[in-house]
Amino acid sequence: DAESDRAESDRAESDRAESDRAEPDRAEPDRAEQDQGEDDPDESDTPLEEVEQAPDFPGVVGAMVEEYLWDSEREHGPALAKRHQVLREFARWGQPIGVFENLTAKQLQVFACIWLPEWGQFQSTQDVQLLVEALRSFCAWADANHQLELRAVFETSLSGLDDSLPRIWSANLLREPSAEPTTGQLFQIDAIQGQDVSLTGAKGPIQARLCHDFAHRLRPRDRLRGAVDAHGGLHIYCVYPPQSASLERA
């Protein structure tokens, strides 16, 4: 009988051990399901726009310029990368842009045809020529590496910028300072003969006379922001290349 009691006690102890080992296995799926419910909220609580919206990183254009310069040095050597450091003017303009893939050909046109004449900082016409060269190369790189469509703008709305932008920069060395970028009216140059210039503005054609020696730096179809005084003198606050014609100034 004693042996029978000990055997029954051993079987009971063994059953309790098996039950203890099995209990965590039964509880684990419940905890996993609870954790999953806490970590993965209902997708319907998150608006679709928030799910699909690209992250916004102001300064991303500057980061892309630096990546381009690094790639240029690695693939073509330090000389080309040094030549194209002038692209940092483009990065300065693009500081507010937060999504690089949103950069458009029209924004490039605004940068090259409006922003650069107004605020670009260069030491010489050679720097301006280098910027146009670097910008064209950067756009080709962006098209290839970031699936953009920017390079073609140099064959359309920015065609001829290599010649016009350095000349415009040279003309703006003679411009008169103005308190605000909105000072004056926008004119297109129709013809130049000596110091006499034919213009078209918002109110139609007008004849004026250049107040400074702009004549050899300006061409028909150039655009300018300026004012004509009571004596017919033309005061120029900024000159823009012909490629700016399709843009509306803000």
C-alpha positions in Angstrom: 0.0 0.0 0.0 2.8 2.4 0.8 4.4 1.8 -2.6 1.0 2.4 -4.2 0.6 5.7 -2.3 4.1 6.8 -3.4 3.4 5.9 -7.1 0.1 7.9 -7.0 1.9 10.8 -5.4 4.6 10.8 -8.1 2.0 10.7 -10.8 0.2 13.7 -9.3 3.4 15.6 -9.0 4.3 14.8 -12.6 0.8 16.1 -13.8 1.3 19.4 -11.9 4.7 19.9 -13.5 3.2 19.3 -17.0 0.4 21.7 -16.3 2.9 24.4 -15.2 5.0 24.0 -18.3 2.0 24.2 -20.6 0.5 27.3 -19.0 3.0 29.8 -20.4 2.4 28.4 -23.9 -1.3 28.9 -23.6 -0.8 32.5 -22.3 1.7 33.7 -24.9 -0.6 34.0 -27.8 -2.9 36.2 -25.7 -0.1 38.6 -24.8 1.1 38.7 -28.4 -2.4 39.6 -29.6 -2.7 42.3 -27.0 0.7 43.7 -27.9 -0.2 43.7 -31.6 -3.4 45.6 -30.8 -1.5 48.3 -28.9 1.4 48.7 -31.4 -0.7 48.7 -34.6 -3.7 51.0 -34.2 -6.6 50.8 -36.6 -5.4 52.1 -40.0 -8.7 54.0 -40.4 -7.6 56.3 -37.5 -4.7 57.6 -39.8 -5.7 59.9 -42.7 -4.6 58.6 -46.1 -2.9 61.9 -46.8 -0.6 61.5 -43.8 0.3 57.9 -44.8 1.3 58.9 -48.3 2.7 62.3 -47.8 6.5 62.5 -48.4 8.6 63.9 -45.5 9.4 67.6 -45.7 13.1 68.5 -45.1 13.8 72.2 -45.7 17.4 72.4 -47.0 17.1 69.2 -49.0 18.2 71.0 -52.2 21.5 71.9 -50.5 21.9 68.3 -49.5 21.4 67.2 -53.1 23.9 69.7 -54.3 26.5 68.4 -51.9 25.7 64.8 -53.0 26.1 65.9 -56.6 29.5 67.5 -55.9 30.6 64.4 -54.0 29.6 62.2 -57.0 31.3 64.5 -59.4 34.6 64.4 -57.5 34.4 60.6 -57.2 33.6 60.0 -60.9 35.3 62.9 -62.7 37.9 64.2 -60.3 38.3 67.2 -57.9 38.8 69.8 -60.7 35.2 69.5 -62.0 33.7 69.4 -58.5 35.6 72.6 -57.6 34.3 74.3 -60.8 30.8 73.4 -59.9 30.9 74.6 -56.3 29.1 77.7 -57.6 26.0 75.5 -57.4 25.8 76.5 -53.8 24.0 79.6 -55.0 21.3 77.2 -56.2 21.3 75.6 -52.7 20.9 79.1 -51.1 17.9 79.8 -53.3 16.3 76.3 -52.7 16.5 76.5 -48.8 12.7 76.6 -48.4 12.1 73.5 -50.6 11.4 70.5 -48.4 10.8 67.7 -51.0 13.4 67.4 -53.7 11.2 65.4 -56.0 8.8 68.4 -56.1 11.4 70.6 -57.8 10.0 71.7 -61.2 11.4 73.1 -64.4 9.5 76.3 -63.8 11.2 76.7 -60.5 14.5 76.4 -62.2 13.4 79.1 -64.6 12.5 81.4 -61.7 15.9 80.7 -60.1 17.9 81.4 -63.2 15.9 84.2 -64.7 14.6 86.2 -61.7 16.4 85.2 -58.5 19.9 85.2 -59.9 19.6 88.7 -61.5 18.1 90.1 -58.3 20.2 88.4 -55.6 22.9 86.2 -57.2 26.4 86.8 -55.8 29.2 86.3 -58.3 32.7 87.7 -58.8 32.8 87.6 -62.6 30.9 86.7 -65.8 33.0 83.5 -65.7 31.3 82.5 -62.4 27.9 83.0 -64.1 28.9 80.8 -67.1 30.1 78.1 -64.7 26.8 78.2 -62.8 24.8 77.6 -66.0 27.2 74.8 -66.9 26.9 73.3 -63.4 23.1 73.7 -63.3 22.7 71.8 -66.5 25.0 69.0 -65.3 23.2 68.9 -61.9 19.8 68.6 -63.7 21.0 65.7 -65.8 22.3 64.0 -62.6 19.0 64.6 -60.8 17.1 63.1 -63.7 19.3 60.0 -63.7 19.4 59.5 -59.9 16.2 60.9 -58.6 13.7 60.3 -61.5 13.1 64.0 -62.2 12.6 65.7 -65.5 14.7 68.9 -65.4 17.4 68.6 -68.0 15.1 69.2 -70.9 14.3 72.8 -69.7 17.7 73.9 -71.1 16.5 72.9 -74.6 13.2 74.8 -74.2 12.5 77.7 -71.8 16.2 78.2 -70.8 17.6 77.7 -74.3 20.3 80.4 -74.8 20.9 81.1 -71.1 24.6 80.4 -71.5 24.9 83.6 -73.5 22.2 85.8 -72.0 22.8 85.3 -68.3 26.4 86.4 -68.1 25.5 89.5 -70.1 22.6 90.3 -67.8 24.8 90.0 -64.8 27.2 92.5 -66.4 24.4 94.9 -67.1 23.2 94.7 -63.5 26.5 96.0 -62.3 25.3 99.4 -63.6 21.8 99.2 -62.1 20.5 101.7 -59.6 19.7 100.4 -56.1 16.1 100.2 -55.2 14.6 99.8 -51.7 12.3 96.9 -52.7 12.3 94.2 -55.4 8.8 95.5 -56.3 10.0 99.0 -57.0 9.4 100.2 -60.6 7.5 98.7 -63.5 8.3 95.7 -65.7 9.3 96.6 -69.3 10.5 94.7 -72.4 13.1 96.2 -74.6 12.0 96.4 -78.2 14.9 98.3 -79.7 18.0 100.2 -78.8 19.8 102.9 -80.8 22.6 104.5 -78.9 21.1 105.8 -75.6 17.6 105.7 -77.0 15.5 102.7 -76.1 12.0 101.6 -77.2 10.1 99.8 -74.5 6.8 98.0 -74.0 5.2 98.1 -70.5 1.8 97.5 -69.0 0.5 100.7 -70.5 1.9 100.0 -74.0 4.9 101.3 -76.0 7.1 104.1 -74.5 10.3 105.8 -75.6 13.0 106.5 -73.1 16.7 107.4 -72.8 19.2 105.3 -70.9 20.7 107.1 -67.9 23.8 105.0 -67.8 26.0 103.3 -70.4 23.8 100.2 -70.7 23.6 100.2 -74.5 26.3 97.6 -75.2 25.0 95.3 -72.5 21.3 95.2 -73.4 19.6 93.5 -76.3 16.0 93.5 -77.7 13.8 91.1 -75.8 15.6 91.7 -72.5 13.3 92.6 -69.7 13.9 95.1 -66.9 12.4 96.6 -63.8 12.7 100.3 -63.8 11.0 103.7 -64.0 10.9 106.5 -66.6 11.2 110.0 -65.1 9.5 113.2 -66.2 12.3 113.9 -68.6 12.2 110.5 -70.3 15.2 109.1 -68.5 15.1 105.4 -67.8 16.2 104.3 -64.4 17.0 100.6 -64.3 16.7 98.7 -61.0 17.2 95.2 -62.4 17.6 93.5 -65.8 16.4 90.0 -66.6 17.2 87.7 -69.6 14.7 87.1 -72.4 14.0 83.6 -71.0 12.1 85.3 -68.2 9.3 86.4 -70.5 7.0 83.6 -69.7 7.2 84.1 -66.0 4.9 86.4 -63.9 6.8 88.2 -61.2 5.4 87.7 -57.7 
